[in-house]
């Protein structure tokens, strides 16, 4: 019930009002909202990141969203990594479909996390959990999350910073789509390289 009420509140208009109310708190509201995403997966990432960019400006909005997302991902990763031997996680990891995903994740952990981190919509909590269960090195996880989230947050912040401009000139969204496509192509090339290297 609480989650449902929270999600219904998370509209662009309500978030803008909330940000105005707590503007005196500096970057904390923007960081906190994106931090929550790792613990409440249904929260609308694109809306929150876009509102941050509109409230703080493109670069500060990007920075605060990026910090919040990384902090949330690292927190959930470290928590799960610390309790991965709990029977609940052991039973979850024994499921055939999960085993298949975990096997691939063990082999290609960095590219697995990096690619999925680029997506504005995605199973972030599952990505963090899977990376923790396969004991992905902390530093590698941090760099994969930091790189993937930077690409995603920059693209969404760029649109959210001046949404009216893209409503008036929607064709300019092609630049954003091109940036994401290029980033995705590069990440797929990196994935192919890492996969080939790990099998040799």
C-alpha positions in Angstrom: 0.0 0.0 0.0 2.8 2.4 1.0 4.7 1.6 -2.2 1.6 2.0 -4.3 0.9 5.5 -2.8 4.5 6.5 -3.3 4.5 5.5 -7.0 1.2 7.3 -7.6 2.8 10.4 -6.1 5.9 10.2 -8.3 4.5 12.4 -11.2 6.7 15.1 -12.7 4.4 17.9 -11.3 4.6 16.5 -7.8 8.3 15.9 -7.9 8.9 19.5 -9.1 6.8 20.8 -6.2 8.7 18.6 -3.8 12.0 19.8 -5.1 11.0 23.4 -4.7 9.8 22.8 -1.1 13.2 21.3 -0.1 15.4 23.5 -2.3 17.1 24.9 0.8 18.5 21.4 1.5 20.8 21.8 -1.5 21.6 18.6 -3.5 20.2 16.2 -0.9 16.7 15.8 -2.2 17.9 15.0 -5.8 20.5 12.5 -4.5 18.0 10.9 -2.1 15.3 10.4 -4.8 17.7 8.6 -7.1 19.2 6.6 -4.2 15.8 5.2 -3.5 15.6 3.7 -6.9 17.8 0.8 -5.9 15.4 -0.1 -3.0 12.1 0.6 -4.7 12.6 -0.7 -8.3 9.3 0.6 -9.8 10.2 4.2 -9.2 10.4 6.1 -12.5 14.1 6.7 -13.1 13.7 8.8 -16.2 11.2 11.1 -14.5 13.3 11.6 -11.4 16.5 12.2 -13.4 14.7 14.6 -15.7 13.3 16.6 -12.7 16.8 16.8 -11.1 18.1 18.3 -14.4 15.2 20.8 -14.5 15.7 21.7 -10.8 19.5 21.9 -10.6 20.5 22.6 -14.2 22.0 20.1 -16.6 25.4 19.4 -15.1 24.5 19.6 -11.4 21.3 17.6 -12.1 23.4 15.0 -13.9 26.0 14.9 -11.0 23.4 14.5 -8.2 21.4 11.9 -10.1 24.6 10.0 -10.9 25.8 10.1 -7.3 22.4 8.9 -6.0 22.1 6.0 -8.4 25.7 4.8 -7.8 25.3 5.1 -4.0 22.1 3.1 -4.1 23.5 0.4 -6.4 26.7 0.1 -4.3 24.7 -0.1 -1.1 22.4 -2.9 -2.3 25.4 -4.7 -3.9 27.4 -4.6 -0.6 24.4 -5.6 1.5 23.6 -8.6 -0.7 27.3 -9.5 -1.0 27.5 -9.6 2.8 24.5 -11.9 3.2 24.8 -13.9 0.0 25.2 -17.2 2.0 21.7 -16.8 3.5 19.4 -19.8 2.6 17.0 -17.4 0.8 19.7 -16.3 -1.7 21.1 -19.8 -2.1 17.6 -21.1 -3.0 17.0 -18.3 -5.4 20.4 -19.0 -7.0 19.5 -22.7 -7.5 16.6 -22.0 -9.9 17.5 -23.1 -13.4 16.9 -19.8 -15.1 18.8 -18.0 -12.4 21.7 -20.5 -12.7 21.9 -19.8 -16.4 22.0 -16.0 -15.8 24.5 -16.4 -13.0 26.8 -18.5 -15.1 26.8 -15.9 -17.9 27.2 -13.1 -15.3 30.3 -14.8 -13.7 31.9 -15.0 -17.1 31.0 -11.5 -18.3 30.3 -9.6 -15.0 31.6 -6.3 -16.1 29.9 -6.0 -19.5 26.7 -7.5 -17.9 26.5 -4.7 -15.3 27.7 -2.0 -17.6 25.2 -2.7 -20.4 22.2 -3.0 -18.2 23.2 0.1 -16.3 22.8 2.1 -19.5 19.1 1.4 -19.7 16.7 3.9 -18.1 14.3 1.1 -17.5 15.6 -2.2 -16.3 15.9 -4.8 -13.4 18.5 -2.7 -11.5 17.8 -4.5 -8.2 18.3 -7.9 -9.9 21.5 -6.7 -11.6 23.0 -5.6 -8.3 21.9 -8.8 -6.6 23.2 -11.1 -9.3 26.6 -9.2 -9.3 26.8 -9.6 -5.6 25.9 -13.3 -5.6 28.6 -14.1 -8.2 31.1 -12.2 -6.0 32.0 -9.6 -8.6 35.0 -7.6 -7.4 33.8 -4.4 -5.7 36.0 -2.1 -7.8 34.9 -3.7 -11.0 31.3 -3.3 -10.0 31.8 0.3 -9.2 33.4 1.1 -12.5 30.8 -0.8 -14.5 27.9 1.0 -12.6 29.6 4.4 -12.8 30.2 4.1 -16.6 26.8 2.7 -17.5 24.9 5.1 -15.3 26.9 8.1 -16.5 25.7 7.4 -20.1 22.1 6.9 -19.1 21.9 9.9 -16.7 23.6 12.2 -19.2 21.1 11.4 -22.0 18.0 11.7 -19.7 19.3 14.8 -18.0 19.9 16.4 -21.4 16.3 15.9 -22.3 14.9 16.8 -18.9 16.9 20.0 -18.6 15.0 21.6 -21.5 11.9 19.4 -22.1 10.0 22.2 -23.8 12.6 22.5 -26.5 12.2 18.8 -27.4 8.4 19.1 -27.3 8.7 21.9 -29.8 11.4 20.3 -31.9 11.0 16.5 -31.3 13.4 15.7 -34.2 16.3 16.8 -31.9 15.6 13.7 -29.8 17.4 11.9 -32.7 20.7 13.3 -31.3 19.9 11.6 -27.9 18.9 8.4 -29.6 22.1 8.5 -31.7 24.2 9.0 -28.6 22.5 6.0 -26.8 22.8 3.8 -29.9 26.5 4.7 -30.3 27.0 4.0 -26.6 25.1 0.7 -26.8 27.1 -0.3 -29.9 30.4 0.4 -28.1 29.3 -1.5 -25.1 28.3 -4.5 -27.2 31.8 -4.4 -28.8 33.3 -4.3 -25.4 31.1 -7.2 -24.3 32.1 -9.3 -27.4 35.8 -8.5 -26.6 35.5 -9.5 -22.9 33.4 -12.7 -23.8 36.0 -13.7 -26.4 38.9 -13.0 -23.9 37.2 -15.0 -21.1 36.7 -18.1 -23.3 40.3 -18.2 -24.5 
